[in-house]
Amino acid sequence: MQIGSCFAAALVSGAALVAAPAQAKVIDQSDIGFTVAHTAQVAASPEDVWKMLRLPDKWWSKEHSWSGDAANFWLDSQAGGCFCEKLPGEAGGAMGSVQHARIIFAKPNEMMRLSGAFGPLQGEAVTGTLTIQIKPTATGSAIRFDYVVGGYMRFKAADVAPAVDKVLGEQLVGLAKALGGSLPVATGDDGVKEVPGKEDSGLDAAVADLPKDEGED
């Protein structure tokens, strides 16, 4: 199974990715969990980012799949929907499937939140929450991935967090590449446009703080 072996290799070797999003960081960890965050900027509208986000077969790495073929991925668009993968049977055998995550929040062109423990974490008693934020910028869009993992697992959080960070970062690289490639982040200015009447949701180039969801008290 591709996803288990690739994750394990990252955990053991800590090998660097060939490319990385604009900013990446393990921003918090403890004995029972951790948070990783990645940001990138692209020359694509939030609408185009949202459309591409819903096509994981075009950007999620086949190296982090169970089937070894990204064409088997699909992602629904509503709360309760599935980020899933088909598992073709051998020589005409029965089709299998795996749920990587399920959608728990979907606001088109702005934010998607999924609940799921990716890769070998699926076999542990942990909860993983991936929040994907999209905001308009002067040159296109800024994208932020926050993945929060917590619970009991047979790994040490300090060991597994860097590996998860690398794997998640690779997926944002793939998403940015599918949208034309990452843009450089200007020092001291993330380029995010202010939307009148809305508070900042925490999407920033420094990834130094946790995001605050719009609408929260």
PLY file of the C-alpha trace (Angstrom):
ply
format ascii 1.0
element vertex 217
property float x
property float y
property float z
element edge 216
property int vertex1
property int vertex2
end_header
0.00 0.00 0.00
1.56 3.20 -1.19
0.33 5.53 1.54
1.65 3.50 4.47
5.12 2.90 3.04
5.62 6.50 1.93
4.48 7.87 5.28
6.76 5.44 7.10
9.71 6.46 4.95
9.10 10.11 5.77
8.83 9.28 9.46
12.06 7.30 9.56
14.26 9.34 7.24
12.78 12.84 7.46
13.66 13.28 3.79
13.01 16.77 2.47
10.44 17.48 -0.22
11.60 18.56 -3.66
9.39 21.61 -3.35
7.63 23.44 -0.55
4.82 25.95 -0.15
5.63 29.55 0.74
5.46 28.94 4.47
5.34 25.74 6.54
5.57 25.01 10.22
4.76 22.61 13.06
3.11 25.35 15.09
2.18 23.39 18.21
2.71 19.94 19.73
2.32 18.06 23.00
2.39 14.46 24.18
-1.12 13.88 22.81
-1.14 15.77 19.52
0.17 18.48 17.25
-0.78 21.17 14.71
0.90 21.82 11.37
0.20 24.74 9.04
1.11 25.51 5.44
0.40 28.54 3.25
0.86 29.37 -0.40
-0.18 32.08 -2.82
-1.33 31.43 -6.38
-2.35 33.49 -9.40
-5.85 32.02 -9.43
-9.17 33.36 -8.18
-10.79 31.88 -5.05
-13.44 30.42 -7.35
-10.80 28.59 -9.39
-9.04 27.40 -6.23
-12.32 25.99 -4.93
-12.99 24.18 -8.21
-9.52 22.62 -8.18
-9.78 21.75 -4.49
-12.76 19.56 -5.34
-10.68 17.58 -7.87
-8.08 15.80 -5.69
-7.30 13.42 -8.56
-5.54 16.39 -10.19
-3.37 17.45 -7.24
-3.25 14.95 -4.34
-0.08 12.84 -4.67
-0.48 9.24 -5.83
2.46 8.47 -3.52
0.08 9.09 -0.62
-2.73 6.89 -1.81
-3.76 3.34 -1.01
-4.24 2.38 -4.66
-1.13 4.01 -6.14
-3.26 5.95 -8.65
-4.50 9.51 -8.04
-7.30 8.92 -10.56
-9.08 6.93 -7.85
-9.60 9.97 -5.58
-12.84 11.92 -5.35
-14.18 14.67 -3.10
-17.81 15.60 -2.54
-18.80 19.22 -2.00
-21.27 19.30 0.91
-21.08 18.69 4.66
-21.11 14.96 5.27
-19.48 14.37 1.90
-16.51 12.09 1.43
-12.88 12.54 0.45
-12.57 8.95 -0.68
-10.58 6.62 -2.91
-11.58 3.64 -5.01
-9.62 0.44 -4.51
-9.91 -1.54 -7.76
-10.01 -5.29 -7.30
-7.50 -7.64 -8.88
-8.47 -9.20 -12.23
-12.07 -8.05 -12.13
-12.52 -8.56 -8.41
-14.88 -6.53 -6.24
-14.21 -2.78 -5.97
-13.04 -1.59 -2.54
-12.89 1.91 -1.12
-11.34 3.98 1.66
-12.52 7.17 3.35
-9.62 9.54 3.92
-11.84 12.21 5.50
-15.36 13.60 5.53
-16.45 17.19 5.04
-17.76 18.89 8.17
-17.81 22.50 6.87
-18.05 23.79 3.31
-18.28 27.46 2.33
-17.56 27.73 -1.40
-14.55 29.87 -2.36
-13.68 30.50 1.30
-13.24 27.46 3.51
-13.50 23.69 3.66
-12.97 21.65 6.82
-12.51 17.89 6.85
-12.33 15.37 9.65
-9.99 12.46 9.05
-6.80 10.77 10.21
-4.69 10.42 7.08
-2.45 7.51 6.16
-1.41 5.16 8.95
-2.96 7.55 11.48
-6.26 6.03 10.34
-5.38 2.94 12.35
-4.85 4.93 15.55
-7.36 6.32 18.06
-6.81 9.91 16.92
-8.89 12.70 15.45
-7.49 14.80 12.63
-9.09 18.06 11.47
-7.90 19.71 8.26
-9.04 23.30 7.69
-8.43 24.74 4.22
-8.86 28.50 3.94
-8.92 30.55 0.73
-8.68 34.35 0.63
-8.40 36.79 -2.28
-5.11 38.64 -2.72
-3.93 41.41 -5.03
-2.41 38.77 -7.32
-4.89 35.90 -6.97
-5.49 33.85 -3.82
-3.81 32.80 -0.59
-4.38 29.23 0.61
-3.80 27.92 4.10
-3.86 24.33 5.38
-4.13 23.75 9.15
-4.10 20.13 10.32
-4.78 19.45 14.00
-4.22 15.91 15.32
-4.99 14.68 18.83
-5.69 11.47 20.74
-4.01 8.17 21.52
-1.54 6.81 18.98
1.29 4.32 18.97
3.70 6.97 17.72
5.39 9.73 19.66
3.86 13.05 18.61
7.31 14.65 18.39
8.38 11.95 15.90
5.29 11.83 13.71
4.56 15.59 13.50
7.48 16.41 11.12
6.49 13.53 8.81
2.85 14.64 8.71
4.07 18.20 8.10
6.05 17.06 5.04
3.21 14.95 3.64
0.63 17.72 4.08
3.01 20.26 2.57
3.43 18.08 -0.49
-0.32 18.16 -1.07
-0.42 21.97 -0.95
2.50 22.02 -3.40
0.44 19.79 -5.68
-2.62 22.03 -5.38
-0.58 25.17 -6.11
1.11 23.47 -9.07
-2.26 22.47 -10.52
-3.26 26.14 -10.30
-0.14 27.36 -12.14
2.46 27.29 -9.35
3.15 29.13 -6.11
3.84 32.85 -6.05
6.48 34.38 -3.75
5.16 35.91 -0.54
6.23 39.53 -0.14
8.16 40.12 3.08
5.99 41.85 5.65
2.92 41.77 3.40
0.84 38.69 2.62
-1.18 40.59 0.02
-4.54 39.47 1.41
-7.34 41.85 0.52
-9.48 43.18 3.33
-13.20 42.41 2.93
-15.37 45.17 4.40
-17.44 44.00 7.35
-15.45 40.82 7.91
-12.81 40.10 10.51
-9.48 38.58 9.54
-9.77 34.78 9.68
-6.12 34.35 10.59
-4.70 33.52 7.14
-1.21 35.02 7.16
2.22 34.46 5.68
3.94 33.98 9.04
1.71 31.04 10.13
2.56 32.02 13.68
-0.95 31.76 15.11
-4.00 29.55 14.87
-6.82 30.73 12.60
-10.02 32.20 13.98
-13.05 31.09 12.00
-15.35 33.83 10.76
-18.56 33.87 12.74
-17.01 32.70 16.01
-17.52 34.76 19.14
0 1
1 2
2 3
3 4
4 5
5 6
6 7
7 8
8 9
9 10
10 11
11 12
12 13
13 14
14 15
15 16
16 17
17 18
18 19
19 20
20 21
21 22
22 23
23 24
24 25
25 26
26 27
27 28
28 29
29 30
30 31
31 32
32 33
33 34
34 35
35 36
36 37
37 38
38 39
39 40
40 41
41 42
42 43
43 44
44 45
45 46
46 47
47 48
48 49
49 50
50 51
51 52
52 53
53 54
54 55
55 56
56 57
57 58
58 59
59 60
60 61
61 62
62 63
63 64
64 65
65 66
66 67
67 68
68 69
69 70
70 71
71 72
72 73
73 74
74 75
75 76
76 77
77 78
78 79
79 80
80 81
81 82
82 83
83 84
84 85
85 86
86 87
87 88
88 89
89 90
90 91
91 92
92 93
93 94
94 95
95 96
96 97
97 98
98 99
99 100
100 101
101 102
102 103
103 104
104 105
105 106
106 107
107 108
108 109
109 110
110 111
111 112
112 113
113 114
114 115
115 116
116 117
117 118
118 119
119 120
120 121
121 122
122 123
123 124
124 125
125 126
126 127
127 128
128 129
129 130
130 131
131 132
132 133
133 134
134 135
135 136
136 137
137 138
138 139
139 140
140 141
141 142
142 143
143 144
144 145
145 146
146 147
147 148
148 149
149 150
150 151
151 152
152 153
153 154
154 155
155 156
156 157
157 158
158 159
159 160
160 161
161 162
162 163
163 164
164 165
165 166
166 167
167 168
168 169
169 170
170 171
171 172
172 173
173 174
174 175
175 176
176 177
177 178
178 179
179 180
180 181
181 182
182 183
183 184
184 185
185 186
186 187
187 188
188 189
189 190
190 191
191 192
192 193
193 194
194 195
195 196
196 197
197 198
198 199
199 200
200 201
201 202
202 203
203 204
204 205
205 206
206 207
207 208
208 209
209 210
210 211
211 212
212 213
213 214
214 215
215 216
